[in-house]
Amino acid sequence: MARRGTRRAAGYEPTLTCPCGSGQAYGDCCGRLHRRETTAATAEQLMRSRFSAFAVGDTAYLLRTWHPTTRPARLTLDPAQRWTRLEILATDRGGLFDTAGGVEFRAHYRESGRPGMLHERSRFVREDGQWVYLEAVTS
């Protein structure tokens, strides 16, 4: 998910439904992680918050939650791409007591008015007590 997002987090209304699909308001869901009020408890929660960060254009959060060995020097989001829906297909570990985990998902978007979909399996690790995105796994 390198070129993503269209809106800045500061401009995303906290009362709107969270892009991650939880059904909660953004301000009570992923917005809390984006504002550094809390951290992700599981790999899946981090995955959801990162999808939301792409959807609201929060590149600072994306870079902050990216493992330092795989994190790009900078991240530019594509303003023509709007992330619309996240489907979590499977999780592998990544729970409260794990140090690594995986999440398989489909991320739906619209680009220049056309629908698209990204299917990925992502790996996450816990570094210094915080979940971070490590890499996409190909099969």
N, C-alpha and C positions, 0 to 999 in steps of 0.2 A: 504494500500500500504506500508507494512512494509519493505519487502526485495526487493529493486528495484535498477535499474540503472547499467550502466557499464562504463561510462566515467566520468572524472572529468571536472567540468565546465571550469577550466583554460585551458583545452586541447580541448575544443569544439570550432570549427571555427566559429567566429561571422558572417561570410557571408553565412553560411549554413542556409537552411530554418529552422525556429523555430520548435522544436518538438511539440509545442502546437497546430499546425494546422492553425495558422493565415495566413500563406502564406508569412509573413514577414521574413526578416533575423533575426536570433537569436539575434545578437548584438543590433538590433533596437527594439526587442520585449521583450521577457522574460529575455534576457541577461541584460537589463537595470534594471530590478527588482533584479536579482541575484547580480548585482554589487552595489546595494543600491543607484542607481541614481534616482530612483523613487519608489513609493509604489503602490500596487494594488488599483485601484479606485473602483472595485466591487468584490463581492465574486467570480464571474465567472473568472475575470482576475486573482485572486489569485489562483483559481483552475488550470487554464491553466499554470500559472508560476510554480506551485508545480509539475504538471505533467512534465514540461520541466526540473525541477530540478532533478526529478527521472531519466529522460532520459539522462541527462548530468552528473549525479553523484554528485550533489551539496548538500551534507548532511547538511552543515552549513545553507543554505537557508531554507531547510525543517524544521530544528529544530527552526530556528528563526521565522518562520511563523506558528508555532504550538502553540496552547493555552497552557499556563504554567500548567494548571490543568490536561491536558491529554497528554502532551509531554513526550516521553520516555527520560530516562537519556542519552541514546546514540542511534544512528541509524546506522546499518550496511547494506549496499546495497549488493544485491546478484549479483556478477559479471557475472553469467550465464544468467541473465535476461536483455533483451534489450527492452525498451519501444519504441513502433513503431508508435502508432497513438492514438489520443484522439478524442472521440465523445461526445459532450455535448448534452444530451438528453432533459434536462429541467432545468430551474432555478426557484427559489421561492424567491422573494425579493432579497436582497443582492445588491441593487443599491446604487447610490451615497448618498442618504439620509437615508438609512436603517442602523440598528445596528445589524441585523442578516439576514442570508440568507441560502439558500440551493442550491446545484448543483447536479443533477443526471448525471452520465456519464458512458461511457464505455472506459476503457483504454486497449489497445491492446499491447501485448508483444510477444516476442519470448524467449523461455527458452530452452537451449540446442538444438536449431534448430527447436523446436516445437512451433506452435502458441498457444497463450492463451489469455484470456480476463478477466478483472476485471470489474464487474458492481457494482456501488456503488452510494449511495446518501450521500453526505457529508454536514455537518453543519458548517457554518462559523459565526463568530461574529466579531464585530468591537471593539477593545480594544485600548484605548488611540488614537483613530483616525486611527488605522491600522487594516486591515482585517487579521484575523488569522483562521487557521483550528481548529475546535473544535473536531469533531468526525464523524465517519461513522454512519449512521442511518440504522437500520435493520427494516424490516417490517414483 
